Amino acid sequence: MSFERSKKLYNEALNFMPGGVNSPVRACRNVGKTPLFIDHAKGDKIYDVDGNEFIDYICSWGPNILGHGNDEVIAAVKNACDKGLTYGACHEGEIELAKLIKKHMPSMEMLRLVNSGTEAVMSAVRAARGFTKRDKIVKFEGCYHGHSDGLLVKAGSGLLTNSIPDSSGVPKGYTDNTLLARYNDENSVRRIFEEYGSEIAAAVVEPCAANMGVVPPKNGFLQFLRDITKAYNAVLIFDEVITGFRLALGGAQEYYGVTPDLTTLGKIVGGGMPLAVYGGKREIMECVAPLGSVYQAGTLSGNPIAVSAGIATLKILESTENLYTDIDKKAERIENAMIKSGLNVNRVGSLLTVFFTDKTVVDYATAKTSDTDKFSKYYSYLLDNGIYAAPSQFEAMFVSYAHSDEDIEYTCKVIEKFNRK
Ligand SMILES: *Cc1c(COP(=O)(O)O)cnc(C)c1O
């Protein structure tokens, strides 16, 4: 494989963007590579500017559950484009998308459309604070909730990949109200609530963590969070930016049967366009302006093109029979190949991560025991064999509905032949 054109473009990009990228994990620095420049993508395949073809398991980091360039979604977008790109005004699509979301996530009694997951979580936290008139929030080590100031503490994802425990540029005062708990550790949460209970506005959590690699919640952990937040009159926020419409139509809240007060969505809900959502209990959402005094706004929020992609995607997800069992089975086949190869894998539905440690990964501390040099070798091995997976130990592998049997079979064969020594 030649990467000449990618390398040339990368060198040029370095002059214009920090690290040549618009989001840090794309830089591939931690795995000692230069990023591929993509020319186009279709179905389960992605093609770089040198004409190399890969089976894609990044899937744009989550949105592409239907694979790349789904024909119906593209047709909906083209159709929407013909009607203008943005109005900065109300349109019917906003209601249609809200209805679709609420149908599958009844806890979303009211919601707001925003433009990114970062914005959704930031706004949900603000709504929770406005509602409870309290300042503190509980966040879990290794969970990522976007790059807003107060949430950039032990935030997993690109920070963990690039060994940045806490971002600089965040004044200390901005994280003073962020209390850190350990994922899957009830005692750590209990201690925080016992000490600060009356000051805690919300606990925010990835119901299945996927930004320190995939780490499922232990049995009863989410219900415990539901109970303790309720006991202290704090808001429970599920950050379902990855899990929403991924683990099930009703997201992790359906999958695990635990209902939060507020939910954030992103990635899949925008069908590949910049769109995210926050919403939940009516009484909390009614605190948001213009009904209430919690301010949140957006010039492009509810953008008609993004909304059309979201609607088309959700309609396909809800009308395709056995879609979720099908994707999960594909992921299970890959999981089995990993196990055969002696790899340590965590899988939940169509999300999976191989960790290079002998420990069972249940939280941030155990995730960090993974040998990232070994991961780099594994990553390079996959890439050399035409498999495009996240260039980071601490991200998920995403399986889509577009992954063909043949490509899954090929992927399994490649993984089975991997020499982990
Ligand atoms: C990706 C992600 C975000 C941030 O979303 P952006 O659209 O990248 O701002 C927030 N929370 C979780 C759980 C995510 O996976």
The ligand as a Gaussian input file, in Angstrom:
#p B3LYP/6-31G(d) Opt

LIG

0 1
 C      -18.719000      11.848000      21.035000
 C      -19.245000      12.051000      22.397000
 C      -19.544000      13.320000      22.908000
 C      -19.191000      14.590000      22.171000
 O      -19.886000      14.715000      20.989000
 P      -19.300000      15.716000      19.860000
 O      -20.359000      15.707000      18.811000
 O      -18.000000      15.135000      19.424000
 O      -19.126000      17.045000      20.503000
 C      -20.159000      13.409000      24.125000
 N      -20.462000      12.308000      24.839000
 C      -20.173000      11.075000      24.406000
 C      -20.558000       9.895000      25.215000
 C      -19.539000      10.908000      23.174000
 O      -19.200000       9.677000      22.764000

